[in-house]
């Protein structure tokens, strides 16, 4: 499965399909929120939220790949990630793109 941020595939002829998307939401916990609020106030590296974001983005891309495969696509073009939001104790990431298939020789 090829996941690309570009709008084209330079090394092969393709047929574009429909939009494919995935949503991943991860919950934070109250202890992590309190610690990160303190770090945010005094300044510093918010590593716990960064790790949570990394995991959530990875899960969104994994789900995007799975959905594209289920639809019979060989990959997804023009992948975009929403601006990850940390709000109300949760992290939300939306990944979307255009599914594509490699053109088959007749």
Rosetta constraint file for C-alpha pairs under 8 A:
AtomPair CA 1 CA 65 HARMONIC 6.67 0.50
AtomPair CA 1 CA 69 HARMONIC 7.47 0.50
AtomPair CA 1 CA 74 HARMONIC 5.48 0.50
AtomPair CA 1 CA 75 HARMONIC 4.94 0.50
AtomPair CA 1 CA 76 HARMONIC 7.89 0.50
AtomPair CA 2 CA 74 HARMONIC 6.63 0.50
AtomPair CA 2 CA 75 HARMONIC 4.33 0.50
AtomPair CA 2 CA 76 HARMONIC 6.31 0.50
AtomPair CA 3 CA 65 HARMONIC 7.45 0.50
AtomPair CA 3 CA 75 HARMONIC 5.63 0.50
AtomPair CA 3 CA 76 HARMONIC 5.04 0.50
AtomPair CA 3 CA 77 HARMONIC 6.44 0.50
AtomPair CA 3 CA 79 HARMONIC 7.13 0.50
AtomPair CA 4 CA 75 HARMONIC 7.68 0.50
AtomPair CA 4 CA 76 HARMONIC 6.10 0.50
AtomPair CA 4 CA 77 HARMONIC 4.94 0.50
AtomPair CA 4 CA 78 HARMONIC 6.02 0.50
AtomPair CA 4 CA 79 HARMONIC 6.03 0.50
AtomPair CA 5 CA 77 HARMONIC 5.93 0.50
AtomPair CA 5 CA 78 HARMONIC 4.34 0.50
AtomPair CA 5 CA 79 HARMONIC 4.67 0.50
AtomPair CA 5 CA 80 HARMONIC 6.92 0.50
AtomPair CA 6 CA 77 HARMONIC 6.03 0.50
AtomPair CA 6 CA 78 HARMONIC 4.95 0.50
AtomPair CA 6 CA 79 HARMONIC 7.49 0.50
AtomPair CA 7 CA 77 HARMONIC 5.54 0.50
AtomPair CA 7 CA 78 HARMONIC 4.84 0.50
AtomPair CA 8 CA 77 HARMONIC 6.81 0.50
AtomPair CA 8 CA 78 HARMONIC 7.91 0.50
AtomPair CA 9 CA 13 HARMONIC 7.29 0.50
AtomPair CA 9 CA 14 HARMONIC 7.27 0.50
AtomPair CA 12 CA 102 HARMONIC 6.98 0.50
AtomPair CA 12 CA 103 HARMONIC 7.87 0.50
AtomPair CA 13 CA 102 HARMONIC 6.06 0.50
AtomPair CA 13 CA 103 HARMONIC 5.46 0.50
AtomPair CA 14 CA 100 HARMONIC 6.43 0.50
AtomPair CA 14 CA 101 HARMONIC 5.58 0.50
AtomPair CA 14 CA 102 HARMONIC 4.34 0.50
AtomPair CA 14 CA 103 HARMONIC 4.76 0.50
AtomPair CA 15 CA 100 HARMONIC 5.59 0.50
AtomPair CA 15 CA 101 HARMONIC 5.29 0.50
AtomPair CA 15 CA 102 HARMONIC 6.19 0.50
AtomPair CA 15 CA 103 HARMONIC 5.87 0.50
AtomPair CA 16 CA 98 HARMONIC 6.90 0.50
AtomPair CA 16 CA 99 HARMONIC 6.14 0.50
AtomPair CA 16 CA 100 HARMONIC 4.42 0.50
AtomPair CA 16 CA 101 HARMONIC 6.56 0.50
AtomPair CA 17 CA 73 HARMONIC 7.97 0.50
AtomPair CA 17 CA 98 HARMONIC 6.24 0.50
AtomPair CA 17 CA 99 HARMONIC 4.96 0.50
AtomPair CA 17 CA 100 HARMONIC 5.24 0.50
AtomPair CA 17 CA 101 HARMONIC 7.49 0.50
AtomPair CA 18 CA 98 HARMONIC 5.59 0.50
AtomPair CA 18 CA 99 HARMONIC 5.67 0.50
AtomPair CA 18 CA 100 HARMONIC 7.95 0.50
AtomPair CA 19 CA 96 HARMONIC 6.93 0.50
AtomPair CA 19 CA 97 HARMONIC 5.61 0.50
AtomPair CA 19 CA 98 HARMONIC 4.51 0.50
AtomPair CA 19 CA 99 HARMONIC 6.09 0.50
AtomPair CA 20 CA 64 HARMONIC 6.76 0.50
AtomPair CA 20 CA 67 HARMONIC 7.06 0.50
AtomPair CA 20 CA 68 HARMONIC 6.44 0.50
AtomPair CA 20 CA 76 HARMONIC 7.60 0.50
AtomPair CA 20 CA 96 HARMONIC 5.60 0.50
AtomPair CA 20 CA 97 HARMONIC 5.49 0.50
AtomPair CA 20 CA 98 HARMONIC 5.86 0.50
AtomPair CA 20 CA 99 HARMONIC 6.10 0.50
AtomPair CA 21 CA 64 HARMONIC 5.81 0.50
AtomPair CA 21 CA 67 HARMONIC 7.77 0.50
AtomPair CA 21 CA 94 HARMONIC 7.14 0.50
AtomPair CA 21 CA 95 HARMONIC 5.52 0.50
AtomPair CA 21 CA 96 HARMONIC 4.13 0.50
AtomPair CA 21 CA 97 HARMONIC 6.51 0.50
AtomPair CA 22 CA 60 HARMONIC 5.67 0.50
AtomPair CA 22 CA 61 HARMONIC 7.38 0.50
AtomPair CA 22 CA 63 HARMONIC 5.87 0.50
AtomPair CA 22 CA 64 HARMONIC 5.11 0.50
AtomPair CA 22 CA 67 HARMONIC 7.84 0.50
AtomPair CA 22 CA 94 HARMONIC 5.79 0.50
AtomPair CA 22 CA 95 HARMONIC 5.27 0.50
AtomPair CA 22 CA 96 HARMONIC 6.45 0.50
AtomPair CA 23 CA 60 HARMONIC 5.79 0.50
AtomPair CA 23 CA 63 HARMONIC 7.90 0.50
AtomPair CA 23 CA 92 HARMONIC 7.25 0.50
AtomPair CA 23 CA 93 HARMONIC 5.86 0.50
AtomPair CA 23 CA 94 HARMONIC 4.54 0.50
AtomPair CA 23 CA 95 HARMONIC 6.45 0.50
AtomPair CA 24 CA 56 HARMONIC 5.98 0.50
AtomPair CA 24 CA 57 HARMONIC 7.35 0.50
AtomPair CA 24 CA 59 HARMONIC 6.42 0.50
AtomPair CA 24 CA 60 HARMONIC 5.07 0.50
AtomPair CA 24 CA 92 HARMONIC 5.81 0.50
AtomPair CA 24 CA 93 HARMONIC 5.35 0.50
AtomPair CA 24 CA 94 HARMONIC 6.52 0.50
AtomPair CA 25 CA 56 HARMONIC 6.70 0.50
AtomPair CA 25 CA 90 HARMONIC 6.65 0.50
AtomPair CA 25 CA 91 HARMONIC 5.44 0.50
AtomPair CA 25 CA 92 HARMONIC 4.40 0.50
AtomPair CA 25 CA 93 HARMONIC 6.46 0.50
AtomPair CA 26 CA 52 HARMONIC 7.40 0.50
AtomPair CA 26 CA 56 HARMONIC 6.31 0.50
AtomPair CA 26 CA 90 HARMONIC 5.51 0.50
AtomPair CA 26 CA 91 HARMONIC 5.14 0.50
AtomPair CA 26 CA 92 HARMONIC 6.63 0.50
AtomPair CA 27 CA 89 HARMONIC 5.90 0.50
AtomPair CA 27 CA 90 HARMONIC 4.23 0.50
AtomPair CA 27 CA 91 HARMONIC 6.31 0.50
AtomPair CA 28 CA 32 HARMONIC 6.62 0.50
AtomPair CA 28 CA 33 HARMONIC 6.83 0.50
AtomPair CA 28 CA 52 HARMONIC 7.88 0.50
AtomPair CA 28 CA 89 HARMONIC 5.03 0.50
AtomPair CA 28 CA 90 HARMONIC 5.33 0.50
AtomPair CA 28 CA 91 HARMONIC 7.36 0.50
AtomPair CA 29 CA 33 HARMONIC 6.16 0.50
AtomPair CA 29 CA 89 HARMONIC 6.58 0.50
AtomPair CA 30 CA 34 HARMONIC 6.14 0.50
AtomPair CA 30 CA 89 HARMONIC 7.37 0.50
AtomPair CA 31 CA 35 HARMONIC 6.27 0.50
AtomPair CA 32 CA 36 HARMONIC 6.04 0.50
AtomPair CA 32 CA 48 HARMONIC 7.29 0.50
AtomPair CA 33 CA 37 HARMONIC 5.99 0.50
AtomPair CA 33 CA 89 HARMONIC 6.99 0.50
AtomPair CA 34 CA 38 HARMONIC 6.38 0.50
AtomPair CA 35 CA 39 HARMONIC 6.36 0.50
AtomPair CA 36 CA 40 HARMONIC 5.95 0.50
AtomPair CA 36 CA 46 HARMONIC 6.14 0.50
AtomPair CA 36 CA 48 HARMONIC 7.65 0.50
AtomPair CA 36 CA 49 HARMONIC 7.53 0.50
AtomPair CA 37 CA 41 HARMONIC 6.17 0.50
AtomPair CA 38 CA 42 HARMONIC 6.29 0.50
AtomPair CA 39 CA 43 HARMONIC 5.31 0.50
AtomPair CA 39 CA 44 HARMONIC 5.58 0.50
AtomPair CA 39 CA 45 HARMONIC 7.24 0.50
AtomPair CA 39 CA 46 HARMONIC 6.66 0.50
AtomPair CA 40 CA 44 HARMONIC 6.70 0.50
AtomPair CA 40 CA 46 HARMONIC 7.45 0.50
AtomPair CA 46 CA 50 HARMONIC 6.32 0.50
AtomPair CA 47 CA 51 HARMONIC 6.09 0.50
AtomPair CA 48 CA 52 HARMONIC 6.21 0.50
AtomPair CA 49 CA 53 HARMONIC 6.03 0.50
AtomPair CA 50 CA 54 HARMONIC 6.12 0.50
AtomPair CA 51 CA 55 HARMONIC 6.19 0.50
AtomPair CA 52 CA 56 HARMONIC 6.13 0.50
AtomPair CA 52 CA 91 HARMONIC 7.62 0.50
AtomPair CA 53 CA 57 HARMONIC 6.01 0.50
AtomPair CA 53 CA 84 HARMONIC 7.37 0.50
AtomPair CA 53 CA 91 HARMONIC 6.86 0.50
AtomPair CA 54 CA 58 HARMONIC 6.14 0.50
AtomPair CA 55 CA 59 HARMONIC 6.17 0.50
AtomPair CA 56 CA 60 HARMONIC 6.19 0.50
AtomPair CA 56 CA 91 HARMONIC 7.37 0.50
AtomPair CA 56 CA 92 HARMONIC 7.47 0.50
AtomPair CA 56 CA 93 HARMONIC 6.71 0.50
AtomPair CA 57 CA 61 HARMONIC 6.28 0.50
AtomPair CA 57 CA 93 HARMONIC 6.22 0.50
AtomPair CA 58 CA 62 HARMONIC 6.11 0.50
AtomPair CA 59 CA 63 HARMONIC 6.11 0.50
AtomPair CA 60 CA 64 HARMONIC 6.10 0.50
AtomPair CA 60 CA 93 HARMONIC 6.68 0.50
AtomPair CA 60 CA 94 HARMONIC 6.76 0.50
AtomPair CA 60 CA 95 HARMONIC 6.07 0.50
AtomPair CA 61 CA 65 HARMONIC 6.13 0.50
AtomPair CA 61 CA 95 HARMONIC 6.57 0.50
AtomPair CA 62 CA 66 HARMONIC 6.24 0.50
AtomPair CA 63 CA 67 HARMONIC 6.12 0.50
AtomPair CA 64 CA 68 HARMONIC 6.16 0.50
AtomPair CA 64 CA 95 HARMONIC 6.87 0.50
AtomPair CA 64 CA 96 HARMONIC 7.34 0.50
AtomPair CA 65 CA 69 HARMONIC 6.17 0.50
AtomPair CA 65 CA 75 HARMONIC 7.47 0.50
AtomPair CA 65 CA 76 HARMONIC 7.67 0.50
AtomPair CA 66 CA 70 HARMONIC 6.19 0.50
AtomPair CA 67 CA 71 HARMONIC 6.34 0.50
AtomPair CA 68 CA 72 HARMONIC 6.42 0.50
AtomPair CA 68 CA 73 HARMONIC 5.26 0.50
AtomPair CA 68 CA 74 HARMONIC 7.42 0.50
AtomPair CA 68 CA 75 HARMONIC 6.74 0.50
AtomPair CA 68 CA 76 HARMONIC 7.04 0.50
AtomPair CA 68 CA 99 HARMONIC 6.34 0.50
AtomPair CA 69 CA 73 HARMONIC 5.36 0.50
AtomPair CA 69 CA 74 HARMONIC 6.81 0.50
AtomPair CA 69 CA 75 HARMONIC 7.76 0.50
AtomPair CA 72 CA 101 HARMONIC 7.65 0.50
AtomPair CA 73 CA 99 HARMONIC 5.81 0.50
AtomPair CA 73 CA 100 HARMONIC 5.33 0.50
AtomPair CA 73 CA 101 HARMONIC 5.03 0.50
AtomPair CA 74 CA 99 HARMONIC 7.56 0.50
AtomPair CA 74 CA 100 HARMONIC 5.96 0.50
AtomPair CA 74 CA 101 HARMONIC 4.91 0.50
AtomPair CA 74 CA 102 HARMONIC 6.60 0.50
AtomPair CA 75 CA 99 HARMONIC 5.86 0.50
AtomPair CA 75 CA 100 HARMONIC 5.49 0.50
AtomPair CA 75 CA 101 HARMONIC 6.77 0.50
AtomPair CA 76 CA 97 HARMONIC 5.77 0.50
AtomPair CA 76 CA 98 HARMONIC 5.30 0.50
AtomPair CA 76 CA 99 HARMONIC 4.35 0.50
AtomPair CA 76 CA 100 HARMONIC 5.85 0.50
AtomPair CA 77 CA 97 HARMONIC 5.51 0.50
AtomPair CA 77 CA 98 HARMONIC 5.02 0.50
AtomPair CA 77 CA 99 HARMONIC 6.21 0.50
AtomPair CA 77 CA 100 HARMONIC 6.98 0.50
AtomPair CA 78 CA 96 HARMONIC 7.93 0.50
AtomPair CA 78 CA 97 HARMONIC 5.13 0.50
AtomPair CA 78 CA 98 HARMONIC 6.33 0.50
AtomPair CA 79 CA 95 HARMONIC 6.75 0.50
AtomPair CA 79 CA 96 HARMONIC 5.45 0.50
AtomPair CA 79 CA 97 HARMONIC 4.31 0.50
AtomPair CA 79 CA 98 HARMONIC 7.32 0.50
AtomPair CA 80 CA 95 HARMONIC 5.69 0.50
AtomPair CA 80 CA 96 HARMONIC 5.46 0.50
AtomPair CA 80 CA 97 HARMONIC 6.33 0.50
AtomPair CA 81 CA 93 HARMONIC 6.75 0.50
AtomPair CA 81 CA 94 HARMONIC 5.65 0.50
AtomPair CA 81 CA 95 HARMONIC 4.53 0.50
AtomPair CA 81 CA 96 HARMONIC 6.66 0.50
AtomPair CA 82 CA 93 HARMONIC 5.80 0.50
AtomPair CA 82 CA 94 HARMONIC 5.11 0.50
AtomPair CA 82 CA 95 HARMONIC 6.45 0.50
AtomPair CA 83 CA 93 HARMONIC 7.02 0.50
AtomPair CA 84 CA 91 HARMONIC 6.63 0.50
AtomPair CA 84 CA 92 HARMONIC 5.71 0.50
AtomPair CA 84 CA 93 HARMONIC 5.06 0.50
AtomPair CA 84 CA 94 HARMONIC 7.81 0.50
AtomPair CA 85 CA 90 HARMONIC 7.82 0.50
AtomPair CA 85 CA 91 HARMONIC 5.44 0.50
AtomPair CA 85 CA 92 HARMONIC 5.53 0.50
AtomPair CA 85 CA 93 HARMONIC 7.15 0.50
AtomPair CA 86 CA 90 HARMONIC 5.64 0.50
AtomPair CA 86 CA 91 HARMONIC 4.60 0.50
AtomPair CA 86 CA 92 HARMONIC 6.99 0.50
AtomPair CA 87 CA 91 HARMONIC 6.52 0.50
